Amino acid sequence: MNDSDKSAVKDASKKSVGTVVLKLDGKEIELPLIVGSEGERAIDISELRTKTGCITYDNGYMNTGSCQSAITFLDGERGILRYRGIPIEQLAEQSTFVETSYLLIYGRLPNKKELEAFTTRVTRHTMLHEDMKNFYEGFPRDAHPMATLASAVSTLSTFYQNEPGRAVGGKELDLCIYRLLGKLPTIAAYSHKKSIGHPFVYPDNSLDYTANFLRMMFAVPTEPYELDPGVAKALDVLLLLHSDHEQNCSASTVRMVGSGRASLFASVSAAISALWGPLHGGANQEVIEMLQEIKDNGIAPKDYLAKVKNKEQGARLMGFGHRVYKNFDPRAKIIKKACDTVLNKLGVSDPLLDIAKQIEEAALKDDYFVSRKLYPNVDFYSGIIYRAVGIPTSMFTVMFAIGRLPGWIAQWKEMNESPSFKICRPRQIYTGQSETPYVPLGKRR
Ligand SMILES: CC(C)(COP(=O)(O)OP(=O)(O)OC[C@H]1O[C@@H](n2cnc3c(N)ncnc32)[C@H](O)[C@@H]1OP(=O)(O)O)[C@@H](O)C(=O)NCCC(=O)NCCS
């Protein structure tokens, strides 16, 4: 075995299956070829700079594997998504959000006793410290709930100073995990209540995860609250479908921030901020705004598509396209079906759903979208379900964040527990000025 091979297998999870020869400056350098459990191959360049003085350049990380991970498998070409090996379709059909959270975080499905214990622990931590209410007082009423969410999660570090999540493994980390999973829906519902001037509704631990969230969102002290179990179930599936998506922008953020050994709370707060962007989790809000604009201005779907194709003012068809899925997004298929079910169940007819379906139909026949492999993604129909349930548009990305939380936790935990843990610190190709002397203020033009 040569030196490169030795370094490749230093990390036990790396499987070196051969070498790749790179020719540079008249020399030949061997780099290990490693392979994942689903056959994806990668050239291990961890020693490239030491051996050649060169780094790699990969704008947007289109070809870069930043870690090895056993959490989620995604094949964009074949439209496959699996959590810990289990197809997303089977989980959506048979599991729950809480059980799937356990699966993602701890690596396998829990047995009955483990699931009960996990559910009980998460449920015990739904309440917020009373002093956190003062914190909500300080925000303007029209604050975006994603801003409140990121701040409130970061604030958890001030309330739980002894267990900020830096401890890797063991009961301390588990406690941080229960706290985060338990409190995020409460934090989110409080943001909504604050924005509409209603009193906060305390969690009710006799309800399951999603039902409890719906009650905190919509119950008022003056009237009884009737929960529709079908709606709670649909929402639970929606959360489950969002639970993880391997190394996307916010998961990479959680790893990047956590790689400085920042706490779980701080890292998740950063991931929430990353998710907020319209090209990432913010897209579900943008989809509804786009559909609303089409409806309000009476634009024909084909005319809107023409605007997108002409790239007028950078217009994009929100909810379409994906960095990885180039065939179809398996989550979108499940959500589209759930959308019809929920709307039928609630007896809601939403003109935006009709517009969405017309747009999808037209886009899937249009060469611009077909040739670029642009298909509806998870965000295209999820907003219509949220609307039907009564969740305001500004809360859509918050729903995504609640769903994605177990994935962020799993990514952070896996990275921190990895024997090959390293602070993330990419390099760059500097394109600025070469050495330039300082010019005193009086001598500048
Ligand atoms: C998700 C997304 C950011 C992926 O981007 P990406 O992998 O970097 O792909 P690119 O931006 O390079 O797009 C490739 C081509 O398709 C076009 N394209 C991509 N998404 C498009 C969309 N939603 N509408 C119109 N054109 C789109 C680009 O303009 C580009 O065309 P060009 O080659 O003529 O310049 C992108 O598809 C997008 O902006 N989608 C809308 C936002 C969204 O729904 N995000 C949620 C993702 S789950």
Ligand as a Chemical Component Dictionary entry (heavy atoms), coordinates in Angstrom:
data_LIG
# 
_chem_comp.id                   LIG 
_chem_comp.type                 NON-POLYMER 
_chem_comp.pdbx_formal_charge   0 
_chem_comp.three_letter_code    LIG 
# 
loop_
_chem_comp_atom.comp_id 
_chem_comp_atom.atom_id 
_chem_comp_atom.alt_atom_id 
_chem_comp_atom.type_symbol 
_chem_comp_atom.charge 
_chem_comp_atom.model_Cartn_x 
_chem_comp_atom.model_Cartn_y 
_chem_comp_atom.model_Cartn_z 
_chem_comp_atom.pdbx_ordinal 
LIG C1  C1  C 0 -32.736 25.338 -6.588  1  
LIG C2  C2  C 0 -31.819 26.158 -7.502  2  
LIG C3  C3  C 0 -31.189 27.277 -6.672  3  
LIG C4  C4  C 0 -30.726 25.227 -8.055  4  
LIG O1  O1  O 0 -29.839 26.009 -8.756  5  
LIG P1  P1  P 0 -28.581 25.440 -9.544  6  
LIG O2  O2  O 0 -28.434 23.982 -9.365  7  
LIG O3  O3  O 0 -27.428 26.312 -9.182  8  
LIG O4  O4  O 0 -28.988 25.661 -11.053 9  
LIG P2  P2  P 0 -28.700 26.975 -11.900 10 
LIG O5  O5  O 0 -29.098 28.197 -11.153 11 
LIG O6  O6  O 0 -27.292 26.876 -12.403 12 
LIG O7  O7  O 0 -29.702 26.764 -13.103 13 
LIG C5  C5  C 0 -29.383 26.045 -14.287 14 
LIG C6  C6  C 0 -30.222 26.633 -15.406 15 
LIG O8  O8  O 0 -31.622 26.459 -15.144 16 
LIG C7  C7  C 0 -32.253 27.713 -14.956 17 
LIG N1  N1  N 0 -33.117 27.595 -13.783 18 
LIG C8  C8  C 0 -32.843 26.945 -12.625 19 
LIG N2  N2  N 0 -33.888 27.007 -11.810 20 
LIG C9  C9  C 0 -34.826 27.727 -12.456 21 
LIG C10 C10 C 0 -36.130 28.129 -12.101 22 
LIG N3  N3  N 0 -36.669 27.806 -10.940 23 
LIG N4  N4  N 0 -36.825 28.871 -12.985 24 
LIG C11 C11 C 0 -36.282 29.200 -14.165 25 
LIG N5  N5  N 0 -35.051 28.850 -14.571 26 
LIG C12 C12 C 0 -34.335 28.112 -13.709 27 
LIG C13 C13 C 0 -31.148 28.739 -14.741 28 
LIG O9  O9  O 0 -31.529 30.028 -15.144 29 
LIG C14 C14 C 0 -30.058 28.140 -15.587 30 
LIG O10 O10 O 0 -30.364 28.422 -16.914 31 
LIG P3  P3  P 0 -29.195 28.885 -17.954 32 
LIG O11 O11 O 0 -28.345 27.652 -18.097 33 
LIG O12 O12 O 0 -29.918 29.313 -19.156 34 
LIG O13 O13 O 0 -28.470 30.018 -17.282 35 
LIG C15 C15 C 0 -32.607 26.754 -8.687  36 
LIG O14 O14 O 0 -33.202 25.721 -9.435  37 
LIG C16 C16 C 0 -33.680 27.766 -8.232  38 
LIG O15 O15 O 0 -33.354 28.944 -8.056  39 
LIG N6  N6  N 0 -34.949 27.315 -8.043  40 
LIG C17 C17 C 0 -35.986 28.191 -7.576  41 
LIG C18 C18 C 0 -35.889 28.338 -6.068  42 
LIG C19 C19 C 0 -36.371 27.112 -5.349  43 
LIG O16 O16 O 0 -37.445 26.577 -5.630  44 
LIG N7  N7  N 0 -35.576 26.680 -4.345  45 
LIG C20 C20 C 0 -35.934 25.542 -3.512  46 
LIG C21 C21 C 0 -34.977 24.427 -3.690  47 
LIG S1  S1  S 0 -35.547 23.005 -2.783  48 
# 
loop_
_chem_comp_bond.comp_id 
_chem_comp_bond.atom_id_1 
_chem_comp_bond.atom_id_2 
_chem_comp_bond.value_order 
_chem_comp_bond.pdbx_ordinal 
LIG C1  C2  SING 1  
LIG C2  C3  SING 2  
LIG C2  C4  SING 3  
LIG C2  C15 SING 4  
LIG C4  O1  SING 5  
LIG O1  P1  SING 6  
LIG P1  O2  DOUB 7  
LIG P1  O3  SING 8  
LIG P1  O4  SING 9  
LIG O4  P2  SING 10 
LIG P2  O5  DOUB 11 
LIG P2  O6  SING 12 
LIG P2  O7  SING 13 
LIG O7  C5  SING 14 
LIG C5  C6  SING 15 
LIG C6  O8  SING 16 
LIG C6  C14 SING 17 
LIG O8  C7  SING 18 
LIG C7  N1  SING 19 
LIG C7  C13 SING 20 
LIG N1  C8  SING 21 
LIG N1  C12 SING 22 
LIG C8  N2  DOUB 23 
LIG N2  C9  SING 24 
LIG C9  C10 SING 25 
LIG C9  C12 DOUB 26 
LIG C10 N3  SING 27 
LIG C10 N4  DOUB 28 
LIG N4  C11 SING 29 
LIG C11 N5  DOUB 30 
LIG N5  C12 SING 31 
LIG C13 O9  SING 32 
LIG C13 C14 SING 33 
LIG C14 O10 SING 34 
LIG O10 P3  SING 35 
LIG P3  O11 DOUB 36 
LIG P3  O12 SING 37 
LIG P3  O13 SING 38 
LIG C15 O14 SING 39 
LIG C15 C16 SING 40 
LIG C16 O15 DOUB 41 
LIG C16 N6  SING 42 
LIG N6  C17 SING 43 
LIG C17 C18 SING 44 
LIG C18 C19 SING 45 
LIG C19 O16 DOUB 46 
LIG C19 N7  SING 47 
LIG N7  C20 SING 48 
LIG C20 C21 SING 49 
LIG C21 S1  SING 50 
# 
